[in-house]
Structure formats: C-alpha cells, structure tokens
Amino acid sequence: MKRRALLYTVAAVIFLVAGTFFLINEMNDDKGSLAEVQETKNKTQVVRAVVNTEYPMYRNFEELVAHSDSVFNGEVASYEDKLVDTKAKFDVTGLTAEEREAVSINQNTDDAIFPCRVFKVRVTEDFKGNHEVGDIVEVKQLHGKKNGLDYSESGVVLLENGNEYLLFLQDYEDSSSSIVNPTQGMYVEENGEHVAPDQAETSIEVNESKLEELEN
C-alpha cells in the first residue's frame, strides 16, 4: 500500500511539473501573439479627412450678437483632447471614398461621439451671457483621432494657449460651448481693433462702440 501511495505521489508531482512547463510555454506563445498584435496596431494607417460643416452665417454684427448665447473676451489657459458628444452632422462633399466610409462609420445615429480639442478659456471681459470675469468656460473645436480617422474641419483656426480672443458662442447644458461659426465667431485684437484670425468673405467687422454698449 505504501509503495502504491508513493507511486501515486510521484505521478502527481510529474503531472504538476509537466503542467507547469506547458503553462509557461503557453504564456510565452501568448506574449508573442500580443507583441505581433501591438505591432500591427502601430502600423495602422491614419486617414486624414477635412470635413465641411454647415454653419449659419450672419449678415451683420447685430445679427451675430443676437444669435450668440455668450460674448466675451477670454484668454486660453489650457486645452485637452478628448471624445465629445457633439451631435454633429458632417457634409461629406469633396471627401474621397475612403474618407466618406470612415465618416459614415463614425456618425451613425447612435454615436455622435467625435474627437474635440476642449479649451479652458478664462473670461477677462464679459459682454453677453451668464459669465463673470475670472470664470473658466470650456470651448470645443473639432480636432483629433477616432477609429483610425484624423479629423479636422475646413476653415477652422484652432484657438491657441496664451492668446486672448473675442468669442461669440453657443452654449449647451450638457456639453462644452461652441464657436457660432469659424469665420464670424472668433477675433483677435490688433492695433486696438478685433479682427478674424483667418479673414474670409463672410467675416464681420466688429462694431467696437456697440460692443461697449453690450457691456453697459
């Protein structure tokens, strides 16, 4: 009986050792597989797509102010790139077939999550809206990567850290504010006047006197 018990014990030990070697080999094989998958991901091609978004355009300064929820001077303190529920619908005119497919994948009706650069803007002078000097307002612009597609938006000049802008915004309860449109909603100060960073035919001349009236 003792001999039989000893044989069972030796057999069990051999089984455990063999099983351990088997598991080690399996883990090594898995590590190799993971490395290959990671290498494949690193080689994934990023498709760049400049998308065209339809924005309302305003005929004059008064219309621009009337259709803006907030108007203020503010300094960009920082930004963060993240995915945001934008509820955006993009005009795919001018995109390649590959770009159209990528955009279609990203903007199905159940998924309005898009990559955005979200800026924290410190209010320095308030003209319209529910903000006070010193408040931090989050402002989003379409920018970044999702599902292998590198998004940017036609006609958009991104805000820059440390710069001060006059902004005309649309505010949302559950999301960061957005600039009303790329050519009429943001201005920098040059020689005492506010000018659009990227001048276009649709740009509006800021009426400085009426801007001061808003503050009063």
ChimeraX commands (.cxc) that place a marker at each C-alpha (Angstrom):
marker #1 position 0.00,0.00,0.00 radius 0.5
marker #1 position 2.81,2.37,0.92 radius 0.5
marker #1 position 4.56,1.64,-2.39 radius 0.5
marker #1 position 1.36,2.29,-4.34 radius 0.5
marker #1 position 0.81,5.57,-2.46 radius 0.5
marker #1 position 4.38,6.61,-3.22 radius 0.5
marker #1 position 3.89,5.87,-6.92 radius 0.5
marker #1 position 0.70,7.99,-6.92 radius 0.5
marker #1 position 2.58,10.83,-5.25 radius 0.5
marker #1 position 5.46,10.67,-7.77 radius 0.5
marker #1 position 2.96,10.56,-10.65 radius 0.5
marker #1 position 1.15,13.59,-9.28 radius 0.5
marker #1 position 4.39,15.55,-8.96 radius 0.5
marker #1 position 5.39,14.64,-12.54 radius 0.5
marker #1 position 1.94,15.76,-13.73 radius 0.5
marker #1 position 2.21,19.09,-11.93 radius 0.5
marker #1 position 5.71,19.77,-13.28 radius 0.5
marker #1 position 4.69,18.89,-16.81 radius 0.5
marker #1 position 1.60,21.07,-16.46 radius 0.5
marker #1 position 3.72,23.97,-15.23 radius 0.5
marker #1 position 6.07,23.72,-18.23 radius 0.5
marker #1 position 3.02,23.56,-20.52 radius 0.5
marker #1 position 1.53,26.72,-18.98 radius 0.5
marker #1 position 4.86,28.58,-19.22 radius 0.5
marker #1 position 5.14,27.70,-22.91 radius 0.5
marker #1 position 1.54,28.79,-23.49 radius 0.5
marker #1 position 2.20,32.13,-21.76 radius 0.5
marker #1 position 5.29,32.70,-23.86 radius 0.5
marker #1 position 3.31,31.93,-27.01 radius 0.5
marker #1 position 0.62,34.40,-25.90 radius 0.5
marker #1 position 3.22,37.10,-25.28 radius 0.5
marker #1 position 4.50,36.61,-28.80 radius 0.5
marker #1 position 0.97,36.90,-30.17 radius 0.5
marker #1 position 0.30,40.07,-28.18 radius 0.5
marker #1 position 3.53,41.60,-29.45 radius 0.5
marker #1 position 2.51,40.87,-33.02 radius 0.5
marker #1 position -0.95,42.40,-32.50 radius 0.5
marker #1 position 0.57,45.51,-30.95 radius 0.5
marker #1 position 2.99,45.86,-33.84 radius 0.5
marker #1 position 0.09,45.57,-36.27 radius 0.5
marker #1 position -1.82,48.30,-34.41 radius 0.5
marker #1 position 1.19,50.58,-34.50 radius 0.5
marker #1 position 1.33,50.21,-38.28 radius 0.5
marker #1 position -2.36,51.08,-38.75 radius 0.5
marker #1 position -2.71,53.80,-41.36 radius 0.5
marker #1 position -4.41,57.00,-40.20 radius 0.5
marker #1 position -6.79,58.51,-42.77 radius 0.5
marker #1 position -6.92,62.30,-42.72 radius 0.5
marker #1 position -10.23,63.92,-43.54 radius 0.5
marker #1 position -11.03,67.62,-43.70 radius 0.5
marker #1 position -14.78,67.80,-43.22 radius 0.5
marker #1 position -17.16,70.60,-44.16 radius 0.5
marker #1 position -19.74,71.56,-41.55 radius 0.5
marker #1 position -22.79,73.67,-42.34 radius 0.5
marker #1 position -22.99,76.76,-40.11 radius 0.5
marker #1 position -25.47,79.64,-40.08 radius 0.5
marker #1 position -23.94,82.85,-41.46 radius 0.5
marker #1 position -24.94,86.30,-40.23 radius 0.5
marker #1 position -25.29,89.46,-42.30 radius 0.5
marker #1 position -24.05,91.95,-39.73 radius 0.5
marker #1 position -22.73,92.49,-36.21 radius 0.5
marker #1 position -26.22,92.89,-34.72 radius 0.5
marker #1 position -27.36,89.50,-36.06 radius 0.5
marker #1 position -24.16,87.87,-34.83 radius 0.5
marker #1 position -24.70,89.17,-31.29 radius 0.5
marker #1 position -28.42,88.30,-31.32 radius 0.5
marker #1 position -27.71,84.66,-32.24 radius 0.5
marker #1 position -24.87,84.21,-29.73 radius 0.5
marker #1 position -25.59,82.91,-26.23 radius 0.5
marker #1 position -22.32,84.29,-24.86 radius 0.5
marker #1 position -19.97,87.06,-26.00 radius 0.5
marker #1 position -16.77,87.77,-24.08 radius 0.5
marker #1 position -13.06,88.44,-24.23 radius 0.5
marker #1 position -11.13,85.50,-22.86 radius 0.5
marker #1 position -7.61,84.11,-22.54 radius 0.5
marker #1 position -6.97,80.46,-23.38 radius 0.5
marker #1 position -5.48,78.85,-20.27 radius 0.5
marker #1 position -5.18,75.22,-21.39 radius 0.5
marker #1 position -6.76,72.51,-23.52 radius 0.5
marker #1 position -7.49,68.79,-23.54 radius 0.5
marker #1 position -8.08,66.46,-26.49 radius 0.5
marker #1 position -10.98,64.11,-25.81 radius 0.5
marker #1 position -14.05,62.47,-27.30 radius 0.5
marker #1 position -17.18,64.59,-27.00 radius 0.5
marker #1 position -20.85,64.02,-27.82 radius 0.5
marker #1 position -21.14,66.76,-30.44 radius 0.5
marker #1 position -24.38,65.75,-32.18 radius 0.5
marker #1 position -22.60,66.95,-35.32 radius 0.5
marker #1 position -23.62,66.02,-38.84 radius 0.5
marker #1 position -20.92,66.49,-41.44 radius 0.5
marker #1 position -21.16,67.43,-45.09 radius 0.5
marker #1 position -19.01,64.83,-46.87 radius 0.5
marker #1 position -18.83,66.82,-50.13 radius 0.5
marker #1 position -15.31,66.64,-51.55 radius 0.5
marker #1 position -14.15,63.66,-49.47 radius 0.5
marker #1 position -12.62,60.56,-51.02 radius 0.5
marker #1 position -14.50,57.25,-50.93 radius 0.5
marker #1 position -12.23,56.07,-48.11 radius 0.5
marker #1 position -12.86,59.24,-46.11 radius 0.5
marker #1 position -16.62,59.04,-46.71 radius 0.5
marker #1 position -16.67,55.47,-45.39 radius 0.5
marker #1 position -14.71,56.46,-42.29 radius 0.5
marker #1 position -17.01,59.40,-41.58 radius 0.5
marker #1 position -20.07,57.19,-42.11 radius 0.5
marker #1 position -18.75,54.70,-39.56 radius 0.5
marker #1 position -18.23,57.46,-37.02 radius 0.5
marker #1 position -21.52,59.36,-37.39 radius 0.5
marker #1 position -24.22,56.71,-37.23 radius 0.5
marker #1 position -27.38,57.83,-35.48 radius 0.5
marker #1 position -26.49,56.09,-32.21 radius 0.5
marker #1 position -22.99,57.57,-31.97 radius 0.5
marker #1 position -22.34,61.29,-32.12 radius 0.5
marker #1 position -19.06,60.99,-30.24 radius 0.5
marker #1 position -16.28,62.90,-32.00 radius 0.5
marker #1 position -12.73,63.91,-31.14 radius 0.5
marker #1 position -12.52,67.52,-29.98 radius 0.5
marker #1 position -9.96,69.87,-28.56 radius 0.5
marker #1 position -11.64,71.36,-25.50 radius 0.5
marker #1 position -10.16,74.68,-24.38 radius 0.5
marker #1 position -10.44,76.24,-20.94 radius 0.5
marker #1 position -10.91,79.96,-21.54 radius 0.5
marker #1 position -10.67,82.47,-18.68 radius 0.5
marker #1 position -13.14,85.35,-19.09 radius 0.5
marker #1 position -11.39,88.75,-18.99 radius 0.5
marker #1 position -14.31,90.95,-20.11 radius 0.5
marker #1 position -17.94,89.88,-20.39 radius 0.5
marker #1 position -20.40,91.39,-22.88 radius 0.5
marker #1 position -23.29,88.90,-23.05 radius 0.5
marker #1 position -24.24,85.71,-21.22 radius 0.5
marker #1 position -24.10,84.26,-17.73 radius 0.5
marker #1 position -20.38,84.67,-17.08 radius 0.5
marker #1 position -18.29,86.85,-14.84 radius 0.5
marker #1 position -14.68,87.99,-15.12 radius 0.5
marker #1 position -12.45,85.15,-13.97 radius 0.5
marker #1 position -14.88,82.36,-14.91 radius 0.5
marker #1 position -13.48,79.40,-16.84 radius 0.5
marker #1 position -15.54,78.49,-19.91 radius 0.5
marker #1 position -14.95,75.29,-21.89 radius 0.5
marker #1 position -14.96,75.80,-25.67 radius 0.5
marker #1 position -14.73,72.86,-28.06 radius 0.5
marker #1 position -13.44,72.62,-31.64 radius 0.5
marker #1 position -13.46,69.51,-33.81 radius 0.5
marker #1 position -9.93,68.09,-33.82 radius 0.5
marker #1 position -8.27,64.72,-33.24 radius 0.5
marker #1 position -8.42,61.00,-33.99 radius 0.5
marker #1 position -11.09,58.34,-33.74 radius 0.5
marker #1 position -11.29,54.85,-35.28 radius 0.5
marker #1 position -8.27,55.49,-37.47 radius 0.5
marker #1 position -9.62,58.77,-38.84 radius 0.5
marker #1 position -7.80,62.04,-38.16 radius 0.5
marker #1 position -10.48,64.75,-38.06 radius 0.5
marker #1 position -10.04,68.41,-38.89 radius 0.5
marker #1 position -12.60,70.94,-40.02 radius 0.5
marker #1 position -12.50,73.10,-43.13 radius 0.5
marker #1 position -11.98,76.81,-42.47 radius 0.5
marker #1 position -11.36,76.37,-38.74 radius 0.5
marker #1 position -8.46,78.09,-36.97 radius 0.5
marker #1 position -7.79,76.42,-33.63 radius 0.5
marker #1 position -7.56,78.55,-30.51 radius 0.5
marker #1 position -4.05,78.78,-29.03 radius 0.5
marker #1 position -2.84,78.66,-25.45 radius 0.5
marker #1 position -1.99,82.08,-24.02 radius 0.5
marker #1 position -3.85,84.03,-26.70 radius 0.5
marker #1 position -6.81,86.27,-25.95 radius 0.5
marker #1 position -9.90,86.21,-28.16 radius 0.5
marker #1 position -13.26,87.88,-28.55 radius 0.5
marker #1 position -15.61,84.90,-28.77 radius 0.5
marker #1 position -19.22,84.54,-29.91 radius 0.5
marker #1 position -20.52,81.22,-28.57 radius 0.5
marker #1 position -23.42,78.83,-28.50 radius 0.5
marker #1 position -23.85,77.35,-25.02 radius 0.5
marker #1 position -25.18,73.89,-24.14 radius 0.5
marker #1 position -26.42,72.44,-20.86 radius 0.5
marker #1 position -24.68,69.09,-21.25 radius 0.5
marker #1 position -21.65,69.95,-23.37 radius 0.5
marker #1 position -18.87,72.49,-23.86 radius 0.5
marker #1 position -19.69,75.72,-25.72 radius 0.5
marker #1 position -19.03,76.01,-29.46 radius 0.5
marker #1 position -17.98,78.98,-31.58 radius 0.5
marker #1 position -21.00,80.09,-33.66 radius 0.5
marker #1 position -19.09,79.60,-36.91 radius 0.5
marker #1 position -15.43,79.56,-37.99 radius 0.5
marker #1 position -15.27,82.93,-39.79 radius 0.5
marker #1 position -17.54,85.10,-37.66 radius 0.5
marker #1 position -17.24,83.73,-34.13 radius 0.5
marker #1 position -13.66,84.43,-33.03 radius 0.5
marker #1 position -11.43,87.51,-33.21 radius 0.5
marker #1 position -8.01,88.62,-32.01 radius 0.5
marker #1 position -7.09,92.18,-31.09 radius 0.5
marker #1 position -4.69,94.01,-33.39 radius 0.5
marker #1 position -3.92,97.73,-33.09 radius 0.5
marker #1 position -6.95,98.30,-30.91 radius 0.5
marker #1 position -9.37,96.51,-33.24 radius 0.5
marker #1 position -10.82,92.98,-33.30 radius 0.5
marker #1 position -10.03,91.05,-36.47 radius 0.5
marker #1 position -10.77,87.48,-37.53 radius 0.5
marker #1 position -7.63,85.27,-37.48 radius 0.5
marker #1 position -8.48,83.90,-40.93 radius 0.5
marker #1 position -10.11,86.66,-42.99 radius 0.5
marker #1 position -12.86,85.45,-45.32 radius 0.5
marker #1 position -15.66,86.96,-47.40 radius 0.5
marker #1 position -18.11,86.09,-44.64 radius 0.5
marker #1 position -16.10,87.78,-41.87 radius 0.5
marker #1 position -17.94,90.54,-39.99 radius 0.5
marker #1 position -16.38,93.79,-38.88 radius 0.5
marker #1 position -16.74,94.09,-35.12 radius 0.5
marker #1 position -18.53,97.27,-34.13 radius 0.5
marker #1 position -16.42,98.39,-31.18 radius 0.5
marker #1 position -18.88,101.04,-29.96 radius 0.5
marker #1 position -21.81,98.57,-29.98 radius 0.5
marker #1 position -19.61,96.03,-28.23 radius 0.5
marker #1 position -19.03,98.55,-25.44 radius 0.5
marker #1 position -22.78,99.19,-25.28 radius 0.5
marker #1 position -23.33,95.50,-24.60 radius 0.5
marker #1 position -21.05,95.73,-21.60 radius 0.5
marker #1 position -23.06,98.66,-20.25 radius 0.5
marker link #1:1,2 radius 0.2
marker link #1:2,3 radius 0.2
marker link #1:3,4 radius 0.2
marker link #1:4,5 radius 0.2
marker link #1:5,6 radius 0.2
marker link #1:6,7 radius 0.2
marker link #1:7,8 radius 0.2
marker link #1:8,9 radius 0.2
marker link #1:9,10 radius 0.2
marker link #1:10,11 radius 0.2
marker link #1:11,12 radius 0.2
marker link #1:12,13 radius 0.2
marker link #1:13,14 radius 0.2
marker link #1:14,15 radius 0.2
marker link #1:15,16 radius 0.2
marker link #1:16,17 radius 0.2
marker link #1:17,18 radius 0.2
marker link #1:18,19 radius 0.2
marker link #1:19,20 radius 0.2
marker link #1:20,21 radius 0.2
marker link #1:21,22 radius 0.2
marker link #1:22,23 radius 0.2
marker link #1:23,24 radius 0.2
marker link #1:24,25 radius 0.2
marker link #1:25,26 radius 0.2
marker link #1:26,27 radius 0.2
marker link #1:27,28 radius 0.2
marker link #1:28,29 radius 0.2
marker link #1:29,30 radius 0.2
marker link #1:30,31 radius 0.2
marker link #1:31,32 radius 0.2
marker link #1:32,33 radius 0.2
marker link #1:33,34 radius 0.2
marker link #1:34,35 radius 0.2
marker link #1:35,36 radius 0.2
marker link #1:36,37 radius 0.2
marker link #1:37,38 radius 0.2
marker link #1:38,39 radius 0.2
marker link #1:39,40 radius 0.2
marker link #1:40,41 radius 0.2
marker link #1:41,42 radius 0.2
marker link #1:42,43 radius 0.2
marker link #1:43,44 radius 0.2
marker link #1:44,45 radius 0.2
marker link #1:45,46 radius 0.2
marker link #1:46,47 radius 0.2
marker link #1:47,48 radius 0.2
marker link #1:48,49 radius 0.2
marker link #1:49,50 radius 0.2
marker link #1:50,51 radius 0.2
marker link #1:51,52 radius 0.2
marker link #1:52,53 radius 0.2
marker link #1:53,54 radius 0.2
marker link #1:54,55 radius 0.2
marker link #1:55,56 radius 0.2
marker link #1:56,57 radius 0.2
marker link #1:57,58 radius 0.2
marker link #1:58,59 radius 0.2
marker link #1:59,60 radius 0.2
marker link #1:60,61 radius 0.2
marker link #1:61,62 radius 0.2
marker link #1:62,63 radius 0.2
marker link #1:63,64 radius 0.2
marker link #1:64,65 radius 0.2
marker link #1:65,66 radius 0.2
marker link #1:66,67 radius 0.2
marker link #1:67,68 radius 0.2
marker link #1:68,69 radius 0.2
marker link #1:69,70 radius 0.2
marker link #1:70,71 radius 0.2
marker link #1:71,72 radius 0.2
marker link #1:72,73 radius 0.2
marker link #1:73,74 radius 0.2
marker link #1:74,75 radius 0.2
marker link #1:75,76 radius 0.2
marker link #1:76,77 radius 0.2
marker link #1:77,78 radius 0.2
marker link #1:78,79 radius 0.2
marker link #1:79,80 radius 0.2
marker link #1:80,81 radius 0.2
marker link #1:81,82 radius 0.2
marker link #1:82,83 radius 0.2
marker link #1:83,84 radius 0.2
marker link #1:84,85 radius 0.2
marker link #1:85,86 radius 0.2
marker link #1:86,87 radius 0.2
marker link #1:87,88 radius 0.2
marker link #1:88,89 radius 0.2
marker link #1:89,90 radius 0.2
marker link #1:90,91 radius 0.2
marker link #1:91,92 radius 0.2
marker link #1:92,93 radius 0.2
marker link #1:93,94 radius 0.2
marker link #1:94,95 radius 0.2
marker link #1:95,96 radius 0.2
marker link #1:96,97 radius 0.2
marker link #1:97,98 radius 0.2
marker link #1:98,99 radius 0.2
marker link #1:99,100 radius 0.2
marker link #1:100,101 radius 0.2
marker link #1:101,102 radius 0.2
marker link #1:102,103 radius 0.2
marker link #1:103,104 radius 0.2
marker link #1:104,105 radius 0.2
marker link #1:105,106 radius 0.2
marker link #1:106,107 radius 0.2
marker link #1:107,108 radius 0.2
marker link #1:108,109 radius 0.2
marker link #1:109,110 radius 0.2
marker link #1:110,111 radius 0.2
marker link #1:111,112 radius 0.2
marker link #1:112,113 radius 0.2
marker link #1:113,114 radius 0.2
marker link #1:114,115 radius 0.2
marker link #1:115,116 radius 0.2
marker link #1:116,117 radius 0.2
marker link #1:117,118 radius 0.2
marker link #1:118,119 radius 0.2
marker link #1:119,120 radius 0.2
marker link #1:120,121 radius 0.2
marker link #1:121,122 radius 0.2
marker link #1:122,123 radius 0.2
marker link #1:123,124 radius 0.2
marker link #1:124,125 radius 0.2
marker link #1:125,126 radius 0.2
marker link #1:126,127 radius 0.2
marker link #1:127,128 radius 0.2
marker link #1:128,129 radius 0.2
marker link #1:129,130 radius 0.2
marker link #1:130,131 radius 0.2
marker link #1:131,132 radius 0.2
marker link #1:132,133 radius 0.2
marker link #1:133,134 radius 0.2
marker link #1:134,135 radius 0.2
marker link #1:135,136 radius 0.2
marker link #1:136,137 radius 0.2
marker link #1:137,138 radius 0.2
marker link #1:138,139 radius 0.2
marker link #1:139,140 radius 0.2
marker link #1:140,141 radius 0.2
marker link #1:141,142 radius 0.2
marker link #1:142,143 radius 0.2
marker link #1:143,144 radius 0.2
marker link #1:144,145 radius 0.2
marker link #1:145,146 radius 0.2
marker link #1:146,147 radius 0.2
marker link #1:147,148 radius 0.2
marker link #1:148,149 radius 0.2
marker link #1:149,150 radius 0.2
marker link #1:150,151 radius 0.2
marker link #1:151,152 radius 0.2
marker link #1:152,153 radius 0.2
marker link #1:153,154 radius 0.2
marker link #1:154,155 radius 0.2
marker link #1:155,156 radius 0.2
marker link #1:156,157 radius 0.2
marker link #1:157,158 radius 0.2
marker link #1:158,159 radius 0.2
marker link #1:159,160 radius 0.2
marker link #1:160,161 radius 0.2
marker link #1:161,162 radius 0.2
marker link #1:162,163 radius 0.2
marker link #1:163,164 radius 0.2
marker link #1:164,165 radius 0.2
marker link #1:165,166 radius 0.2
marker link #1:166,167 radius 0.2
marker link #1:167,168 radius 0.2
marker link #1:168,169 radius 0.2
marker link #1:169,170 radius 0.2
marker link #1:170,171 radius 0.2
marker link #1:171,172 radius 0.2
marker link #1:172,173 radius 0.2
marker link #1:173,174 radius 0.2
marker link #1:174,175 radius 0.2
marker link #1:175,176 radius 0.2
marker link #1:176,177 radius 0.2
marker link #1:177,178 radius 0.2
marker link #1:178,179 radius 0.2
marker link #1:179,180 radius 0.2
marker link #1:180,181 radius 0.2
marker link #1:181,182 radius 0.2
marker link #1:182,183 radius 0.2
marker link #1:183,184 radius 0.2
marker link #1:184,185 radius 0.2
marker link #1:185,186 radius 0.2
marker link #1:186,187 radius 0.2
marker link #1:187,188 radius 0.2
marker link #1:188,189 radius 0.2
marker link #1:189,190 radius 0.2
marker link #1:190,191 radius 0.2
marker link #1:191,192 radius 0.2
marker link #1:192,193 radius 0.2
marker link #1:193,194 radius 0.2
marker link #1:194,195 radius 0.2
marker link #1:195,196 radius 0.2
marker link #1:196,197 radius 0.2
marker link #1:197,198 radius 0.2
marker link #1:198,199 radius 0.2
marker link #1:199,200 radius 0.2
marker link #1:200,201 radius 0.2
marker link #1:201,202 radius 0.2
marker link #1:202,203 radius 0.2
marker link #1:203,204 radius 0.2
marker link #1:204,205 radius 0.2
marker link #1:205,206 radius 0.2
marker link #1:206,207 radius 0.2
marker link #1:207,208 radius 0.2
marker link #1:208,209 radius 0.2
marker link #1:209,210 radius 0.2
marker link #1:210,211 radius 0.2
marker link #1:211,212 radius 0.2
marker link #1:212,213 radius 0.2
marker link #1:213,214 radius 0.2
marker link #1:214,215 radius 0.2
marker link #1:215,216 radius 0.2
view
